[in-house]
Amino acid sequence: MFRSILSALALVTVAATAQAQRPTHIAPAPETDRWLRVASSDDGTSVWYIDMQTATLKGEMLSAWVKVEFTKPQTTSLGRDYTVRLTQTLFDCSDRTSRDGQWLTQTASGAVARTGDFTGLAPWESAPPGTVWEGVMAAVCGRRK
C-alpha cells in the first residue's frame, strides 16, 4: 500500500507541473479493473476501492464512486448489518478536500441495507494525515491525466 501511495503522490507532482493540459477524465481502466484498490486499513478490517469506469473530472473536481469492503459486518443506525459501503464522492484535488453525495450499504448477500444522499449537504473536509482517507485522496487525485 505504501508503494502505491508513493506512486500516486509522484503522479500528483507530475500532474501539477504539467499545467499546459487541462484533463477532462482520469486514466481509463480495462473492464476487468473496474474497482481499483487504493487503500486498506492497517488492522485489515477494510479495503478501499475507486470505480475507474464512472470517475469523471471537471477542472480540479473529480467525482468517483468509492467502495469500502469490511471484513466484519458493520451495523447501520437502523440495526441492519452490512459489509460493503458505496459512496459517490466529489474530490477537489486543488485543495485536497472531499465531500460525499449519494451512498448505500449492502449486506453480505448484496441486498441493499440502507441508502442516503448528502449531495450538496455534506461539508468539504480534508483528510487527516496518516489515515486511510488520505491514501484514498492521494490515489484518486494522482490518477488524473
C-alpha positions, -999 to +999 in steps of 0.1 A: +000+000+000+028+024+009+044+019-025+011+027-043+006+058-023+041+070-031+034+063-068+001+083-066+019+112-049+046+112-077+018+113-102+002+143-084+036+161-086+039+154-123+003+165-129+008+197-111+038+206-132+020+199-165-003+228-164-005+232-202-030+205-204-063+205-185-076+169-182-112+160-186-111+124-173-089+102-152-068+073-166-092+047-180-092+011-167-099-021-185-133-038-179-117-063-155-102-035-134-133-016-127-127-014-090-091-002-084-078-010-049-064+022-035-061+017+003-067-006+032-068-002+069-037-010+090-057-035+110-070-053+080-107-046+087-114-027+055-103-024+019-110+008-002-116+009-040-124+036-066-146+029-096-124+037-126-152+034-152-175+060-138-150+085-125-152+119-142-130+150-139-141+186-145-113+210-138-098+201-105-131+184-093-132+147-096-163+126-090-158+089-082-177+061-065-157+048-035-163+013-023-153+000+011-154-037+018-154-046+055-141-080+068-166-079+097-202-068+093-209-031+103-243-020+116-265+009+103-283+032+126-314+012+118-298-020+131-291-036+097-258-053+091-237-045+060-203-055+046-200-030+017-204+008+016-206+026-017-203+064-017-203+088-046-176+113-036-166+146-050-129+153-047-114+188-050-078+179-059-067+215-059-070+218-021-072+181-012-107+181+002-138+159-005-174+156+003-199+128+000-230+126-022-252+095-027-244+064-007-256+029+000-247+000+021-250-037+011-253-069+031-230-099+025-256-113+001-257-080-019-290-067-007-293-030+000-292-023+037-296+014+036-293+044+012-290+081+015-279+113-003-257+140+011-253+158-023-249+195-015-253+190+022-220+174+033-193+198+042-159+199+024-134+181+045-097+175+043-082+140+050-065+138+084-028+129+080-019+092+082-055+080+077-069+056+051-088+085+036-055+104+030-044+074+009-077+073-010-074+110-017-038+107-029-047+078-052-078+094-067-062+128-073-030+111-086-049+091-112-058+123-132-041+125-166 
